[in-house]
Amino acid sequence: MAILVFVEIADGIVKKSSLEAVSYGAELASNTSGPVTALVLGSVSEDKLEAVGKSGAEKILLVEDERLNQPLVSAYATAIAQAFEKSDSKTLILAKSALSDIVAAKVAVKTGAGIVTNVSSLPDLSNGFHVQRSIYTGKAFENVSVKSEKKVLGIRKNVVQIKEDGSSSVIEKLAVDFSDKDFTTNIEKTEKAEGDILLTEAEIVVSGGRGLKGPENWGMIEELAKELGAATGCSKPVSDMEWRPHHEHVGQTGVKVSPNLYIAIGISGAIQHLAGVNSSKVLVAINKDPDAPFFKAADYGIVGDAFEVVPKLTEAVKALKN
Amino acid sequence: MSIKILVCITHVPDTTSKISFTDSDTKFDKNGVQYIIGPYDDYALARAVEIKESGGASITVLNVGLAETEPTIRKALAIGADEAIRVNAEPVDSFFVATQIAEVAKEGNYDMILMGRESIDFNSGVVHGMVGEMLGLPSFSPVMKLELNGEEVSMTREIEGGKDHLKAKLPIVAGCQEPIAEWRIPNMRGIMTARTKPLNVKEPVSVEQHVKTEKFELPPPKGQCKLVDPEHPEELIKLLQNEAKVL
């Protein structure tokens, strides 16, 4: 059973979540003895693709087309659907991202595949094809069976570890027949925070809430994040008041994260915020209100003034690194 | 120019609902649960109403659901939709719902099909993409700004770590999120007029179901939160390193 994995490139580099998807494919392949092929779209230098082989892909299909350096949903769907058919794969795996859900949806319709997104487990193949997905914004799980021959799986972060013992993969160019309709959208401008760790890709996230009193106090959040190699996030009121940009808003109606460690500073822990973080491995709350609901969800907590506690934490991390 | 907008809404448990299951964990327990318009769908609806107020538009609201969803549909009419369609079926999966929406859309000749970026019950985030594919229309998500200029639509789409600004020609499908518009609360006049606005019920087309729910599960309960002395925050770092092993 051949497996195809869509590998997303961001700023010329393979996304870590995509390497997880490749390793997920490799784990699945170890039970089904099918080759794992990775699909890469756009112009990317071949040395950047080494990690794709290490994480478990035997082959890389490369669609070299500069137009694909921009995230064009229709063109991506066309390319992925054609690679899915041509590689004769039965399962397509994508790492969850802002782009991949909508692209996966179109591919599923084009190819007649059954689709499951937010997948939180490896498939159980003992009796058909069963897989678990996260629902109700992380408050529950659903076990589903996929009946169709072709399957599309959108996987969540942290379902498998990235493999590093794979061999190098063979790179093969793939030609795709696009139609004019695939390029009708005109992306005029992209605004992106350069050099920052992406919230959805981060192993550690440090988030701040209203307890920080104003955007001018974000320096200490950023310093702690920098020492930890973490991405920064915020609560909804903070992005509503424009203290922080909207793409940092973590919660029910914002970004959902599932890092190894989530540190919430001055965030009370409204249920809508917790919905965006509840699949994190370890939750830490720092709040001066001992009754803050976040302490009910957290694994570790400090009841104290963030302005005193956070700089000390940053020092402790520095000391640890030395 | 007056345009035709189809707004697709979900009927979902309030964000504060406690989630539990019945019938040996095969059914969602609706007992005591408050239902609302999906928060993302509510943004889509609010933007449609703004467009209607500023330039003229007719808004049809669509829900795939059983009769129990009608109060939620009436609320959307009260907020400003002109008419409603309910496809009379349990929304069993994304592909089923997308197929029903595409069927309705084929008959209505809509310029824009708006919905939330995802439902907050099953969170799949794929219905807008499927509908676009089924109808041969471009689809965009998550859209946080949408402006009309004749036939041209300018949108801001959230991407990881930022946003991009794009342009497309009508007709389009869009999955919406904040801050595309401010949520609307129905006023008394809206509630009164909603009662007499048309709500048509359609029977579903049949769809082969590829994905079936077998069982629901709740995450394991959380243990106690371990508190660290605020005078010694370095203890926390030690615990994260040695006990939780995440540093």
HADDOCK unambig.tbl for C-alpha pairs under 7 A between the chains (distance, minus, plus):
assign (segid A and resid 74 and name CA) (segid B and resid 138 and name CA) 6.84 0.50 0.50
assign (segid A and resid 98 and name CA) (segid B and resid 159 and name CA) 5.92 0.50 0.50
assign (segid A and resid 98 and name CA) (segid B and resid 160 and name CA) 6.50 0.50 0.50
assign (segid A and resid 101 and name CA) (segid B and resid 125 and name CA) 6.17 0.50 0.50
assign (segid A and resid 101 and name CA) (segid B and resid 126 and name CA) 5.92 0.50 0.50
assign (segid A and resid 102 and name CA) (segid B and resid 125 and name CA) 6.97 0.50 0.50
assign (segid A and resid 102 and name CA) (segid B and resid 126 and name CA) 5.46 0.50 0.50
assign (segid A and resid 102 and name CA) (segid B and resid 129 and name CA) 4.91 0.50 0.50
assign (segid A and resid 103 and name CA) (segid B and resid 129 and name CA) 6.96 0.50 0.50
assign (segid A and resid 105 and name CA) (segid B and resid 126 and name CA) 5.01 0.50 0.50
assign (segid A and resid 105 and name CA) (segid B and resid 129 and name CA) 5.24 0.50 0.50
assign (segid A and resid 105 and name CA) (segid B and resid 130 and name CA) 5.22 0.50 0.50
assign (segid A and resid 106 and name CA) (segid B and resid 129 and name CA) 5.45 0.50 0.50
assign (segid A and resid 106 and name CA) (segid B and resid 130 and name CA) 5.29 0.50 0.50
assign (segid A and resid 106 and name CA) (segid B and resid 133 and name CA) 5.51 0.50 0.50
assign (segid A and resid 109 and name CA) (segid B and resid 130 and name CA) 6.19 0.50 0.50
assign (segid A and resid 109 and name CA) (segid B and resid 133 and name CA) 6.71 0.50 0.50
assign (segid A and resid 114 and name CA) (segid B and resid 210 and name CA) 4.99 0.50 0.50
assign (segid A and resid 114 and name CA) (segid B and resid 211 and name CA) 6.04 0.50 0.50
assign (segid A and resid 117 and name CA) (segid B and resid 124 and name CA) 5.64 0.50 0.50
assign (segid A and resid 135 and name CA) (segid B and resid 121 and name CA) 6.14 0.50 0.50
assign (segid A and resid 135 and name CA) (segid B and resid 122 and name CA) 4.88 0.50 0.50
assign (segid A and resid 135 and name CA) (segid B and resid 123 and name CA) 6.06 0.50 0.50
assign (segid A and resid 136 and name CA) (segid B and resid 120 and name CA) 5.87 0.50 0.50
assign (segid A and resid 136 and name CA) (segid B and resid 121 and name CA) 4.42 0.50 0.50
assign (segid A and resid 136 and name CA) (segid B and resid 122 and name CA) 5.84 0.50 0.50
assign (segid A and resid 136 and name CA) (segid B and resid 123 and name CA) 6.79 0.50 0.50
assign (segid A and resid 137 and name CA) (segid B and resid 120 and name CA) 6.38 0.50 0.50
assign (segid A and resid 137 and name CA) (segid B and resid 123 and name CA) 6.58 0.50 0.50
assign (segid A and resid 139 and name CA) (segid B and resid 19 and name CA) 6.89 0.50 0.50
assign (segid A and resid 139 and name CA) (segid B and resid 218 and name CA) 6.91 0.50 0.50
assign (segid A and resid 140 and name CA) (segid B and resid 217 and name CA) 5.80 0.50 0.50
assign (segid A and resid 140 and name CA) (segid B and resid 218 and name CA) 4.63 0.50 0.50
assign (segid A and resid 140 and name CA) (segid B and resid 219 and name CA) 6.00 0.50 0.50
assign (segid A and resid 141 and name CA) (segid B and resid 216 and name CA) 5.66 0.50 0.50
assign (segid A and resid 141 and name CA) (segid B and resid 217 and name CA) 4.96 0.50 0.50
assign (segid A and resid 141 and name CA) (segid B and resid 218 and name CA) 6.10 0.50 0.50
assign (segid A and resid 142 and name CA) (segid B and resid 213 and name CA) 6.83 0.50 0.50
assign (segid A and resid 142 and name CA) (segid B and resid 215 and name CA) 5.94 0.50 0.50
assign (segid A and resid 142 and name CA) (segid B and resid 216 and name CA) 4.49 0.50 0.50
assign (segid A and resid 142 and name CA) (segid B and resid 217 and name CA) 6.20 0.50 0.50
assign (segid A and resid 143 and name CA) (segid B and resid 213 and name CA) 6.11 0.50 0.50
assign (segid A and resid 143 and name CA) (segid B and resid 214 and name CA) 5.48 0.50 0.50
assign (segid A and resid 143 and name CA) (segid B and resid 215 and name CA) 5.17 0.50 0.50
assign (segid A and resid 143 and name CA) (segid B and resid 216 and name CA) 6.09 0.50 0.50
assign (segid A and resid 144 and name CA) (segid B and resid 211 and name CA) 6.46 0.50 0.50
assign (segid A and resid 144 and name CA) (segid B and resid 212 and name CA) 5.35 0.50 0.50
assign (segid A and resid 144 and name CA) (segid B and resid 213 and name CA) 4.47 0.50 0.50
assign (segid A and resid 144 and name CA) (segid B and resid 214 and name CA) 5.22 0.50 0.50
assign (segid A and resid 145 and name CA) (segid B and resid 211 and name CA) 5.78 0.50 0.50
assign (segid A and resid 145 and name CA) (segid B and resid 212 and name CA) 5.31 0.50 0.50
assign (segid A and resid 145 and name CA) (segid B and resid 213 and name CA) 6.60 0.50 0.50
assign (segid A and resid 145 and name CA) (segid B and resid 214 and name CA) 6.68 0.50 0.50
assign (segid A and resid 146 and name CA) (segid B and resid 210 and name CA) 5.77 0.50 0.50
assign (segid A and resid 146 and name CA) (segid B and resid 211 and name CA) 4.60 0.50 0.50
assign (segid A and resid 146 and name CA) (segid B and resid 212 and name CA) 6.52 0.50 0.50
assign (segid A and resid 147 and name CA) (segid B and resid 210 and name CA) 5.05 0.50 0.50
assign (segid A and resid 147 and name CA) (segid B and resid 211 and name CA) 6.18 0.50 0.50
assign (segid A and resid 148 and name CA) (segid B and resid 210 and name CA) 5.30 0.50 0.50
assign (segid A and resid 184 and name CA) (segid B and resid 168 and name CA) 6.78 0.50 0.50
assign (segid A and resid 185 and name CA) (segid B and resid 166 and name CA) 6.90 0.50 0.50
assign (segid A and resid 185 and name CA) (segid B and resid 167 and name CA) 6.02 0.50 0.50
assign (segid A and resid 185 and name CA) (segid B and resid 168 and name CA) 5.10 0.50 0.50
assign (segid A and resid 186 and name CA) (segid B and resid 166 and name CA) 5.43 0.50 0.50
assign (segid A and resid 186 and name CA) (segid B and resid 167 and name CA) 5.15 0.50 0.50
assign (segid A and resid 186 and name CA) (segid B and resid 168 and name CA) 6.48 0.50 0.50
assign (segid A and resid 187 and name CA) (segid B and resid 164 and name CA) 6.92 0.50 0.50
assign (segid A and resid 187 and name CA) (segid B and resid 165 and name CA) 5.92 0.50 0.50
assign (segid A and resid 187 and name CA) (segid B and resid 166 and name CA) 4.22 0.50 0.50
assign (segid A and resid 187 and name CA) (segid B and resid 167 and name CA) 6.49 0.50 0.50
assign (segid A and resid 188 and name CA) (segid B and resid 165 and name CA) 5.62 0.50 0.50
assign (segid A and resid 188 and name CA) (segid B and resid 166 and name CA) 5.38 0.50 0.50
assign (segid A and resid 189 and name CA) (segid B and resid 164 and name CA) 5.68 0.50 0.50
assign (segid A and resid 189 and name CA) (segid B and resid 165 and name CA) 5.23 0.50 0.50
assign (segid A and resid 190 and name CA) (segid B and resid 163 and name CA) 6.02 0.50 0.50
assign (segid A and resid 190 and name CA) (segid B and resid 164 and name CA) 4.16 0.50 0.50
assign (segid A and resid 190 and name CA) (segid B and resid 165 and name CA) 6.27 0.50 0.50
assign (segid A and resid 191 and name CA) (segid B and resid 162 and name CA) 5.55 0.50 0.50
assign (segid A and resid 191 and name CA) (segid B and resid 163 and name CA) 5.40 0.50 0.50
assign (segid A and resid 191 and name CA) (segid B and resid 164 and name CA) 5.93 0.50 0.50
assign (segid A and resid 192 and name CA) (segid B and resid 161 and name CA) 5.78 0.50 0.50
assign (segid A and resid 192 and name CA) (segid B and resid 162 and name CA) 4.38 0.50 0.50
assign (segid A and resid 192 and name CA) (segid B and resid 163 and name CA) 6.53 0.50 0.50
assign (segid A and resid 193 and name CA) (segid B and resid 161 and name CA) 5.97 0.50 0.50
assign (segid A and resid 193 and name CA) (segid B and resid 162 and name CA) 6.28 0.50 0.50
assign (segid A and resid 198 and name CA) (segid B and resid 160 and name CA) 6.60 0.50 0.50
assign (segid A and resid 198 and name CA) (segid B and resid 161 and name CA) 5.74 0.50 0.50
assign (segid A and resid 247 and name CA) (segid B and resid 161 and name CA) 6.06 0.50 0.50
assign (segid A and resid 247 and name CA) (segid B and resid 162 and name CA) 6.05 0.50 0.50
assign (segid A and resid 260 and name CA) (segid B and resid 246 and name CA) 6.21 0.50 0.50
assign (segid A and resid 261 and name CA) (segid B and resid 246 and name CA) 6.45 0.50 0.50
assign (segid A and resid 271 and name CA) (segid B and resid 16 and name CA) 6.28 0.50 0.50
assign (segid A and resid 272 and name CA) (segid B and resid 15 and name CA) 6.65 0.50 0.50
assign (segid A and resid 295 and name CA) (segid B and resid 225 and name CA) 6.23 0.50 0.50
assign (segid A and resid 296 and name CA) (segid B and resid 225 and name CA) 6.64 0.50 0.50
assign (segid A and resid 297 and name CA) (segid B and resid 222 and name CA) 6.73 0.50 0.50
assign (segid A and resid 298 and name CA) (segid B and resid 225 and name CA) 5.47 0.50 0.50
assign (segid A and resid 299 and name CA) (segid B and resid 224 and name CA) 6.78 0.50 0.50
assign (segid A and resid 299 and name CA) (segid B and resid 225 and name CA) 4.57 0.50 0.50
assign (segid A and resid 299 and name CA) (segid B and resid 226 and name CA) 6.09 0.50 0.50
assign (segid A and resid 300 and name CA) (segid B and resid 225 and name CA) 5.11 0.50 0.50
assign (segid A and resid 300 and name CA) (segid B and resid 226 and name CA) 4.61 0.50 0.50
assign (segid A and resid 300 and name CA) (segid B and resid 227 and name CA) 5.79 0.50 0.50
assign (segid A and resid 301 and name CA) (segid B and resid 225 and name CA) 6.43 0.50 0.50
assign (segid A and resid 301 and name CA) (segid B and resid 226 and name CA) 6.09 0.50 0.50
assign (segid A and resid 301 and name CA) (segid B and resid 227 and name CA) 4.76 0.50 0.50
assign (segid A and resid 301 and name CA) (segid B and resid 228 and name CA) 6.14 0.50 0.50
assign (segid A and resid 302 and name CA) (segid B and resid 227 and name CA) 5.59 0.50 0.50
assign (segid A and resid 302 and name CA) (segid B and resid 228 and name CA) 5.20 0.50 0.50
assign (segid A and resid 302 and name CA) (segid B and resid 229 and name CA) 6.54 0.50 0.50
assign (segid A and resid 302 and name CA) (segid B and resid 230 and name CA) 5.76 0.50 0.50
assign (segid A and resid 303 and name CA) (segid B and resid 230 and name CA) 6.33 0.50 0.50
assign (segid A and resid 304 and name CA) (segid B and resid 230 and name CA) 5.44 0.50 0.50
assign (segid A and resid 309 and name CA) (segid B and resid 230 and name CA) 6.50 0.50 0.50
assign (segid A and resid 309 and name CA) (segid B and resid 233 and name CA) 6.32 0.50 0.50
assign (segid A and resid 312 and name CA) (segid B and resid 233 and name CA) 6.44 0.50 0.50
assign (segid A and resid 313 and name CA) (segid B and resid 233 and name CA) 5.75 0.50 0.50
assign (segid A and resid 313 and name CA) (segid B and resid 234 and name CA) 5.93 0.50 0.50
assign (segid A and resid 316 and name CA) (segid B and resid 234 and name CA) 5.21 0.50 0.50
assign (segid A and resid 316 and name CA) (segid B and resid 237 and name CA) 6.81 0.50 0.50
assign (segid A and resid 317 and name CA) (segid B and resid 237 and name CA) 6.84 0.50 0.50
